[in-house]
Amino acid sequence: MKKWIKIGFWGIFVIAVFIGMSLSNSAQIDETTVKPKIFIHVDGENAFLDEDEVYTRLIRKGLVYQYQKIEKLPVKKIEDFLESMSEIRECKVYTNIGGTWNIDIHLRKPIARIFNNSGETFYLDDLGFTMATSPLYTARVVVVTGNIPDRAHSKSVNKIINNDTLKTNKYLDDIYRISNYICDDPFLIAQIGQIHLDKNGDFVLIPQVCGQKIIFGSANSDEEVAKKFKKLIVFYKEGLPFEGWNKYDLINLKFEKQIVCNKIEEK
C-alpha cells in the first residue's frame, strides 16, 4: 500500500511541475516587453553611444515597438543590427523570465580622426576599423590630415595589409601603424597632436607645442615605425633639453640611424 502511495505522490509531483512550467511559459509569452536594460562598456573616455540613442535606433528600425510580446522580440536581428553600427565592436542581446531583456554592448576605441581629401571625416579604432563620427561625443585623439584617398567605408586595416592591390593606393594601414604607436606611448600622446600626409607620400608629425615639423617619411612596417619613434624619443629626452625646444624648425627621421635637423636662423 505504501508503495502505491509513494508512486502516486511522485506522479502528482511530476504533473505539478509540468503544470507550473507550462503556466510560467504561458505567462512569459503573454508578457509585454519593457524597455531593455542597456549596458555600455567603454575602453577609455569616449562613449560614442548612450542608452537612449541605442533604444531610439532600435525603434526607428522597427525592431522594437509598443506592446511587443517577448516571443516577438527578434533577438538575432537586434544583435546583427547593433553590430552593424560602426561604433559597436560586439554586443549580446538576451531575454529574461518575466518579459525583461538586456543589451550588453562593447564600444570601439578610436585612436585617430581622419580628414580625407574627399571632405569626409571619420575615426580609426585600435583594431584598424573605421568608425563614423558622432553628434554626441568628440574623441580626443590624434588628428590625421592631408592627401588621404581612403574613404569612411574603406576596408579594415587587416584586409588592406593582406591584399597587395589595396596596398598600392591605401594609407589606412600606414596611418594605423603611426597612430597606434602614438596611442600606446604616454610620452608621444602628450607630444604629437597631428599627422599630415604630404603630396609626395611623406608623413609629417606636428607636435602639440613648439613650432617644428617632424618629417616621418614612410610607415611601411611596424619595425620601421618603431625605429623612427625610438630615435625621436631619444632626441626629445636627451637632445632638445640641452639644445633648446625652439632651436629647430624641422626634424627629419627619414634617414637610417640618424636625425637631421634644420636650425632656425637667428635674426
FENKA-V805488 format. One record per residue. SS is DSSP state (hx for helix, st for strand, lp for the rest). PHI is phi as a letter, one per 30 degrees, with the letter a starting at -180 (NA if undefined). D_CENTER is the distance of its C-alpha to the mean C-alpha in whole Angstrom. Layout:
ss	phi	d_center
SS	PHI	D_CENTER
SS	PHI	D_CENTER
This chain:
ss	phi	d_center
lp	NA	71
hx	d	68
hx	d	66
hx	d	66
hx	d	65
hx	d	62
hx	d	61
hx	d	62
hx	d	59
hx	d	57
hx	d	57
hx	d	57
hx	d	54
hx	d	52
hx	d	53
hx	d	51
hx	d	48
hx	d	47
hx	d	49
hx	d	46
hx	d	43
hx	d	44
hx	d	45
hx	d	41
hx	d	40
hx	d	42
hx	d	40
hx	d	37
hx	d	37
hx	d	39
lp	d	36
st	d	35
lp	d	31
lp	c	30
lp	e	26
lp	d	24
st	d	22
st	c	19
st	c	17
st	c	13
st	c	12
lp	c	9
lp	c	9
lp	j	10
lp	c	12
lp	c	10
lp	c	10
lp	d	9
lp	b	12
lp	b	15
hx	d	18
hx	d	20
hx	d	17
hx	d	16
hx	d	20
hx	d	21
hx	d	19
hx	d	21
hx	d	24
hx	d	24
hx	d	23
lp	i	26
lp	d	25
lp	b	26
lp	a	29
lp	d	32
lp	i	35
lp	d	32
st	d	34
hx	d	32
hx	d	33
hx	c	32
lp	d	28
lp	d	26
hx	e	24
hx	d	22
hx	d	22
hx	d	20
hx	e	18
hx	d	17
hx	d	17
hx	d	14
hx	d	12
lp	d	13
lp	d	11
lp	d	8
lp	d	6
st	c	7
st	d	7
st	a	10
st	a	13
st	b	17
st	c	20
st	b	23
st	c	27
lp	b	29
lp	d	33
lp	j	34
lp	i	32
lp	c	29
st	a	26
st	b	22
st	b	18
st	c	16
st	b	12
st	c	9
st	d	6
lp	d	3
lp	c	3
st	d	5
st	b	8
st	a	10
st	c	11
st	c	14
st	c	17
lp	d	19
lp	d	22
lp	c	22
lp	i	21
lp	d	18
st	b	15
st	a	11
st	c	8
st	c	7
st	c	4
lp	d	6
lp	c	7
lp	j	8
lp	c	7
st	d	8
st	b	7
lp	d	10
lp	d	11
lp	b	12
lp	d	16
lp	d	15
lp	b	13
lp	b	13
lp	d	11
lp	d	13
lp	b	12
st	d	14
st	c	15
st	b	16
st	b	19
st	j	22
lp	d	23
lp	c	20
lp	d	21
lp	e	17
lp	c	17
lp	d	14
lp	c	14
lp	d	15
lp	d	15
lp	d	12
hx	e	13
hx	d	14
hx	d	16
hx	d	18
hx	d	19
lp	c	21
lp	b	22
hx	d	25
hx	d	25
hx	d	22
hx	e	22
lp	d	25
lp	b	23
lp	b	20
lp	c	18
hx	e	14
hx	d	15
hx	d	17
hx	d	15
hx	d	12
hx	e	15
hx	d	16
hx	d	13
hx	d	12
hx	d	16
hx	d	16
hx	d	13
lp	d	15
lp	b	18
hx	e	19
hx	d	22
hx	d	20
hx	e	17
hx	d	21
hx	c	22
st	c	20
st	c	19
st	a	19
st	c	19
st	b	21
st	c	22
lp	d	26
lp	d	28
lp	d	30
lp	j	26
lp	d	26
st	d	23
st	b	24
st	c	23
st	c	24
st	d	24
lp	d	23
lp	b	27
lp	i	30
lp	c	31
lp	d	31
st	c	29
st	c	27
st	d	28
st	d	25
st	i	26
lp	d	25
lp	b	22
lp	d	23
lp	a	22
hx	d	20
hx	d	24
hx	d	25
hx	d	22
hx	d	22
hx	d	26
hx	d	26
hx	d	24
hx	d	26
hx	d	29
hx	d	27
hx	d	27
hx	d	30
hx	d	32
hx	d	30
hx	d	31
hx	c	35
hx	c	36
hx	d	35
hx	e	36
hx	c	39
hx	d	39
lp	j	38
lp	d	34
lp	c	36
lp	d	38
st	c	36
st	c	34
st	a	33
st	b	31
st	c	31
lp	c	29
lp	d	30
lp	d	33
lp	d	34
lp	i	34
lp	a	35
lp	b	34
st	c	36
st	c	36
st	c	38
st	d	40
lp	d	40
lp	d	44
lp	d	46
lp	c	48
